[in-house]
Amino acid sequence: MNAPAYNFAYLNEQTKRMIRRAILKAIAIPGYQAPFASREMPMPYGWGTGGVQVTASVLTPEDTLKVIDQGADDTTNAVSIRKFFVKTAGVATTEKTEEASVIQTRHRIPETPLTEDQILVFQVPIPEPLRFLEPRETETRTMHALEEYGVMHVKLYEDIAQYGEIATTYAYPARVAERYVFDPSPIPKFDNPKLDGCPALQLFGAGREKRIYAVPPYTRVKSLDFEDHPFEVQRWDQSCALCGTRESFLDEIVMDDHGTRMFVCSDTDFCAKTRGER
Amino acid sequence: MSPLLAVDNLSKLYGARVGCREVSFALWPGEVLAIAGESGSGKTTLLRCLSGHVPASSGKVHYTLRDGRSVALDEMSEAERRLLMRTDWGFVHQDARDGLRMGVSAGANVGERMMAVGERHYGRIRATATDWLKRVEIAEDRIDDSPWSYSGGMRQRLQIARNLVTSPRLVFMDEPTGGLDVSVQARLLDLIRGLVKRLDLAAIVVTHDLAVARLLSSRMMVMQQGQVIEEGLTDQILEDPQAPYTQLLVSSVLQV
């Protein structure tokens, strides 16, 4: 039921053109936050208005779309965004990572390795990694321009001083192509190594903050760390209770009021594939 | 030998209002210069022009780099000037909250400059921070505490440690003892005097307190309405002031 009142993928062609120009700029300068004239979308800020605008601008009628939220295909945010594009663009959708050509994600990178034919679109709440240390936008822009990133390590220092290790577990800052430090959106740091040298194009959209940035295919992404406290990802003692894998990011689920817990894959498609249920 | 800082006819106007007018002087390596005068006489404006925080309306400031090259501040790129500010220079604010990063611990405050110039070894940063806290008489076990939990005097000492950690050659101080009670002032002055001597620092200290000038500086300038009205050796000016305003200033000091 493609409502004829809408242009393909909701946004009008001039708006998509403007956003594509910002995307091209972002790809040309990996990790740089390109400003764009973010539109009001028919969903609240914080629901992925940036990601939705990027997806709308790169989508073609032949594309197959996958939408995930925290790794799952069946959560509210994923379901409503998928429905939005089915309604406004009429594109095919899938839950299988390898079948999708465009994947919009909130807070995860799929476990299944991505390919050159895919585009991964991230929803970003706060694009500026320096924001919590430097509230002035004029100052953070200057710091990016002059590569003054020492203050990023102040945050990591503070972690080690307070907790004995780098306690930042998500939105872990990384450096793209040895130039810009960027915030890879609130993905767990478990996913940071997947950003590095990824064959797929990775686009990041922040609707409220009006910024788009990108990691082009096969680009070096290095997570920040100290020489004597190197970057490490999360590890679990358990394996997934459903599929038994030890390789994926696990969610902890509380089962009852007596503290029974279950660890399962956060990537539902990967879990189903490992179980052989699809 | 060339002067560390050479100031030539520096003026700063705010529209028709005068911040400071036609100031010229030279500061030599290891020398401490005090700038005294009443509120509104242009001391702080002058300091902010010298340190590159605000652009001057006219005049030149030349700084001699470590390699002996002399550079004009207004001809440097912003990147060079900012690098200079966090390596070769220090700035001690009157209110420590302006000079410290209040949201992070004392150790991170001291370590920030090291990280800004590329140090990436946590152990070394922490060891240096610990050493500097000891040198400014802050107990080692306060290293992970927030500056909010520090007293005024401790914050000021922390600010000094944070500035000196990259061994600068020139430190600007804007009323470093302002707002502290007299016994704390005395200890802080003692500390600054010791550090300046030991590290062979050059410093420009802005103060309205003649006792601070007497204790810290070898030379001083007296300002009134944006102009330097008297300059010379500190002892000479305080013992035998020539300008009427300086005479008034010296005679106004309370004797206990």
Interface residues (C-beta under 8 A of the other chain):
Chain A: L133 T142 L146 E148 G150 V151 H153 V154 K155 Y157 E158 I160 A161 Q162 F226 E227 D228 H229
Chain B: E78 A79 R82 R101 G103 V104 S105 G107 A108 G111 E112 R113 M115 A116 V117 G118 R120 H121 Y122 G123 I125 R126 I143 D144
